[in-house]
Amino acid sequence: MKHLRSLREFVEELDRIGDLRRIDTEVDWNLEVGAVIRRCYDLNAPAPLFTNLTGYQGTGFGLLGAPGALSSYTNPLARISLALGLGPDASGQEIVETLVAARSAEGIPPVVVPREDAPCKQNVMTGDAIDLFAFPTPLIHGNDGGRYIQTYGMNIAATPDGSWTNWSVNRMMIAGPDTLACLIPPPQHLGVIRAQWTAIGEPMPIALAIGVEPGLPFVGGMPLPQGADESHFLGALFGEGIDVVKAETVDLYVPATAEIVVEGHISVDETVMEGPMNEFPGYNATEASPKALFRVSAVTHRDGALQAVVAAGPPVEEDHTVIGTTSAAEILYQLREAGLPVTSAWYPFEAAVHWFVVAMRQDWHTTLGITSSELIDRIADVIFTGKPSVNAPKILVVEDDIDITDLDEVVWAFATRSHPERGEFHYPHKLSMQLAVYLSPEESHTFMAGKVVHNCLLADLYPEGAQPVKGSFENGWPQEVRQRVLSRWNSAYGFEER
């Protein structure tokens, strides 16, 4: 494992593998930056690093776009695997299995470093000096309600008794020089902690860390159980604690290598208008509405601070890679803990975390001695309990002769193996995402909606040994014929190697 301890180390690694495009030409933070990032998603282009931003020349400040998106490197998952310490060449299932292994390990708490050793303390703003507009935070989409400074940072908050610290990613829009408008859905862990502070009538202390080490946004998007500290999990993943330092004005510890740290409190009852904003389902479906008010008490930042920016929208962008990768790992861990013979799990990024796929061992039927309908119910009991339920509205269950990280194979299995009448299992009134465009206003407001599992299993439909076999290149020809074809592909047949 290679633990990249700062966003700057991550940028160096992207540059090393040829997956970074430094843009020194002047680019306007007002919409142009967002459009470039969006185009990079569409083309799987290198991550853009903007160094010359309109109105901010001479500050040294910069923006890194698409930090966790699909890569231009030979492995499209390179940014994800680098962020999680695996180098640039890990497969989707290797990444998921690494996260699952860390779930079984004991957490490692952060290491507190002296203030003088924390780069995030190089500059400090307090009182009248606080100015969030000092940074080149972009207006990302043409229909956004404002400039979103929090699209890929960490919100850090603790319960009033200090027993639980949560690290999460929730969007935040600049409302004024020293205020932010914050989306804090009540079912999310940040909302659960805020409710505890509201119950005692006190504003919630919070720190927003921007430009953090690359592994943090991934664990911040992982549906760990309530009470789990994401920083401890990241420590377990790397086998060492991350570096933190005490905040200036709130009783919290923040990543020592963060580029920018915004400190303050979430008001008990004050609100400010926020939105609209393009979101991960791929639509600008939200409207401006009153959101929680974040009053800023201090800002610290590194010299030449670098902000990581996500331009949320249609797949594939960071909402899909982060939530998809880490949620698949958490659900896989929970399914195995429940004693189910699950081989792998995956969110196809292209489905904007609306599809989730589970692959069972092909001998599940004889191993468990149950029917596929009984198995579906057992899977649903696990997935539709707690936070993992949020982003799994449509689930496909297949056997592991399907490579579930290959969307072509998933679509083929769904189309050919799920019975159009008996293959759907419906589960009403389950915890749901808020932003799906098909939800009714009531479902969106209550975070409760129906879920469906599509049964694409074959093992209990055929006698043992008589199940249909894929007529693939691997299955349809003897090994010696396949080897002959592969060895002659270029030299004899004239095809290009792929």
N, C-alpha and C positions, 0 to 999 in steps of 0.2 A: 504494500500500500504506500502511495506517495501522498502525503498530506500537504495540500496546497493551502498555506495559512493566510493568504490575502488575495484580494481581487487582482492585485498587481502580479503576483506569482502566476495566477491563472492566465492573465493576459500574455505573460511570457511563454507559457506552455502553448497557448493557441498560436502565437507567432511562430514557435518552433516547428509545429506541424503544418504550417501554412494555412491556418484557419482564421487568420486575422487580417482585416484590411484597414490600415491606418489612413484616415482621410484628413489631410492637412488643408485641403481647399476649404474656404469659408462655407459653412452650412448653417442655415437658419434654424434655431431651436423651435421656431414657430412653424410647425407642421412639416417642414422639409425633413428634419431628423426622423420623425415618425414614418414618413413615406418611404425613406430609404430603408429603415428597419423592416417595414412590411414587405418591401420588394426582396430583401434578403431572405425572409422566410419563404417567399414564393419560389425562390431559385435555389434554396439551400446554399446560399452564398457565404463566404467568410463573414465572421462577426465584424461589424463596422465599429471602428474606434474613431470618434469625432474629436479633433483637437483644436479646431478653429471655429468657434461658435459665435454667431452674430451678436454683437454687443458685449461679449465676454472675452474678447481678445486681451492678452496680457495677464489674465488671471491664472493661467495654468490649468483651469478646470476643463474636464472632458467628460464625454459620455461613451459608454460601451453598450452597443445595441445587441439584441439577440444573444444574451450570455448563455442561455441554456437550451437554445434551439437545435434543430438538426444541423449537422456539420457538413462542410464542403470537403472534409477529409474522406479518405476511402471508407471509413466506418462512419455512417451518419450519426451514430450515437456517441461520437468522440467527446463532445462537450460534457455530456452526462457522465461518461465513464471517467474522464479527467477530474471532474468535480468531486466524484466519490472515491478517488484515489486509485483507480484501476488502470491508469494509462489510457491511451486513446483507442485501443482495439478491442475492448470487451464487448461481448454480445449482450442483447437485451436480457436473456435469461441469466447470464453471468452476473449482470448488475443486480437483478432481482434477488438471486440467491445470496449474493454478498450482503444485501440489506437484511434478508431473512436471518442469516447467520448472526448478524449483529443484534437482532432482536432477542436472541437466546443468550447473549453475553451480558455480563454485568456492566451497567453504565459507568462511565468515567467522568467525574465532574470537571468543570473548567479549572484552569490554573490562573490565579490572580497575579497579575504582573504589576510592578511599580508604575506609578503614573508617568515617570520620566521615560519608561520603556514602551509606552503605548503611543503609536503613531497618531491615533485618533485624537490625541490631546494637543497636537501641534498648534492649533488655533482655537480660541474660546470666545464665543459671543454670549453675553448675558445682558439683561436689562434692555435699554434702548438700542443697544448695538445689534440685537437680534434682527436678522433680515433674511427670510427664506428665499427672497428673490435675488439674493447675492449669488445663487447657484444657477447654472443654465438648465434648469429643469424644463423639459420640452412640453409644449402643447402637442400631444402625440397624434390624435385623430382630429379630423376636421369638425366633428360634431361633439367633441368632449366639452364638458362644462367648465374645465379649467386645466391647470398644469398639475399633473400627477407626479409628486415627488416619490411616492411609494408604489412601485410596481414590482420590485424584486428585492426589497430589503427585509429586515426582520423587525417585527413588533415584539417587544419584550415587556412582559407584565407579570406580576406575582400576586398571589392571593393575599388578603390582609394579614393573615397569620404567617405568611412567608413560607408555607409548607410546599407550595407548588409554583414554579416559574414556567411560563409558557412562551415559546418562540414561534411566531406565525407570520404569514404573509397576507395582509389585507390592504386593499387599495386606500390611499390617502391623497387628497387634493389640497393644494395650497389655497387657503381662504383669505389670508392676509399675511403681512410680514412676520407675524408671530402666532398664527393660528392655522390649523389644518381641519379639514372635514374628513371624517373617517367612517368607512363602511365596517360595522362590527355586528354581523349577524348573531342573534342570541344563541343559536345552537352551537356555534363554533366556540372553541375553548377560550378565545379572547373575550367572547361575549359572556361565557360562564363566569370568568374571573371578574369582569366588569360588574356583573349582577351582584357579586358578593360585596364589592365596594359600594354600589348603589344602596344595598340593603342597610349598610351602616351610615349612609348619608355622606360619604366622603368621595371626592374625585379620585379616579384611579391613576396612580403614578405609572408612567409609561416611557419607554425609550424606543425610538425608531432608529435602527442602524442601517445605513445605506452604503452600498458598495462593500459587502461583507465577503468573507472567504467563501469559495464557490460551493462547498458542501452545505452551508447553512440554509439557503433557500429550499434545497431538496428536503431536508428533514423538517423544515418549517411547513412544507406542504404535505407531510406524511401524516396519516390519521392515527397517530399513536394514542394509546388509551388516556383518558382523563387522569391527570396527576403525573403523567410522564414528563420529564424535562428533556426537550429535544437536544439541548447542548450535551447532556449526559449520553444520549444515544449516539450523537456524532463522535463523542469520545470513544465509545465502544467500537464504532466502525473503524476508527483510525488507530485504536490502541493507545491513545494519548489524549489528554484534555486540550480543548481549545484555549487560547489566551484571552482573558477578560480583564477589565479594569473597572473600578467604581465610577459610576456616573457622577456628574457635578452637582446636580440639584435634586435627584430622586434616589431612593434607596434600591438601586438596581445595578447589576454589573452588565457591561456592554462589551462587544468584541473589540479587543485592543487594536486590531488592524483595520477596523471599519474606516471607510473614507469620510463619512459624515455621520454624526450622531445627533439626533434631535430629541431633547428631553422635555418632559412636561407632565400634564395631567389631563385625563379625559373628564370633562365636566359631568356632574351628576345629572343635570337636566338641561343645560344649554345645548342648542343645536345650531347648525348652519347649513345652508343649501349646498348639496353636492350632486355631481352628475349633470348630464348623462355621461356614460363612458362605454366605448366598445368593450365587450367582455368575452370570456372564453367560449361560450356557445357559438360565437362567430357573428353576433348581431349587435347593433346599437339599440338594444331593446329596453334599456332602463331610462327613466325620466329623472329630472332633477327632483330631489326631495330632501327634507331635513335629515341631517345625520349628526352623529356625535361630534362635539367640538373638542379639539385638542388644543389646549393653551400651552405654548412653548415657553419654557423657563431658561433653557440654555441650548446652544448649538456648538458642538466641537467638530473640527474637521482637520484632515491632513492637508499639507501643502499640495496644491494642484489636485484637489479632490476629484475623484472619478466616480460618476454615477452609473450604475447598471440600469438599463431601461428595457422594458418589455412593451411591445405594441400589441396588446391583446386583440384577438379577432379570430378569423377562421383558422383551422389547423394548417400547419403545425407550428405552435409557438410554446412558450415556457409553461403556460397553464396546463398544457397537455403533456409535455414531457415531464414536468415536475410531479404533478398530481398523478399522472398515469403510471410512472415508474414506481414511485414510493407507495402509492395506494395498492398497486398490484402486490408489492412485497408484503405489506401489512396483512392484506386479505389472505395471501398464500400462507403466511405464518399462522394466522388464526384458523384456517381450514385444516392445516396439519395438526395443530394443537387439539382440534376436535376429532382427530383420529381418522380423517378421510385420506384415501390414497391419491393425493393430488400431485401431479407431476410439475405443473407450472401454472402461472397466471399472468395475464397481460391486459393492459388497456391499449387497444389500437389507437395510436395518436390521432389518426385521421378522423376518428369518430368523436373528437372533442370531449373526451371522457364521458360519453353517453353510452358507449358499449364497453363491456368487460367480458373477458374470455377466460374460462377455467378449463384446463386440460387434465383429465383423469387418466390414471394408469389403465391400460387396456384390459387388465384383469379385475377391474373394480367390482364387476358383477359377482364373480366367484369369491373374491376376497371378502366382500361385505355381505353377500347373500341377500341383497335387497334389489328391488326394481329401480328403474331409472326415476320414476315418479317419487319414490321414497328418498332416493339420493338427492333429487332436486330440492325437496323440502329440507333436508339436512343442510344443504349448501345455503339455502335461503335463510335458515335460522342463524347461521354464522354471519353472512354478509349483511343482512338487513338489521343487525343489532349494533347500535352505537354509531360512531362517527364514520366508519367505512361505508355505511349505507348511503351517505350523501351523494357520492358520485358514481353510483352503479345502478342507473335506472333500467338498463337493458343488458341482461347477462346471457351469454352463450356458453353452454357446457358441451365439451367435445372430448373425444379420446385423444391420447397423445401421439397418434399417428399423424396428427395435424400440427404443423409448426405455427403456433398461435401468434408468433411475432411477424408472420408473413400474412399481410392483409389479404392477398389473393387466395391463400389457402383457407383463411377464416371465412371469407365470403362464399367460397365453394362449399365448405362444410355446412354452413348455415343454409345455403340454397338447396342442397341435396339430402341433408340428413334430418332436418327439423320438419316434422309433420305439420301441415298447415292448420290442422284442427287440434290434434292431440299433443302437439309439440309446444304449446304455450302454457305457462303456469303463472297465474296472476296473483300478486300480493298487494292488496290495497292498503292505503294509509300508512306508508313507511316514511322515515326521515328522508328528505329529498333536498337536492340543490334548489336554490332560490331563483336562479337566473335562466333556467330552461324556458325557451320561448313558447313551448306548448302548454305550460302550466296555466291554470285559471288564477285569477287574482287571489282567491282564497287559498289555493295550494301554495302559491308563492309567499303569501303572508304567513302561513302557518308552518312552512317548511315540511309539509306532509303531502305525499302523492303516491300514486300506485307505481309498482315495479313489475317487471316481467322477466321470467327466465325462459329461454328457448332451449329445449332439449334436443341436442344434436348427437345423442349417444346411440350407439348401435349394439353394444355388447349383450343387452338383454332381449334383443329382437331376433337373434339368430342362435341356433345351436352352436356349442363351442367348436371352433375350427371352421365354421361355415360363414363367418362374417365377411362382408365385402372387403376387398383389398384394393387400395389405390392403384390405378393403372399407370403409375408414374414411371419415369425413366429408371428409378432405383428398383422398382418392384416388377417391371414388365419385361425385363431382358436378363439373360444370364450375365454373371459378372464378367466373363471373358469377352462377351460382345460389347458390354458397356466400356470396358477398358480399351478395346480396339477402336471404338468410335471416338473416345476421348483423346487417345494418342494420335489419331489421324485427323482431328478436327481442323487443325490449321494446315498441316503439311499436305494432306491428301485432298481434303474437301475444300480448302480455301477460305474457311470461316475465320473471323477474327476471334482472338481469345477474349473471354469476358469473365 
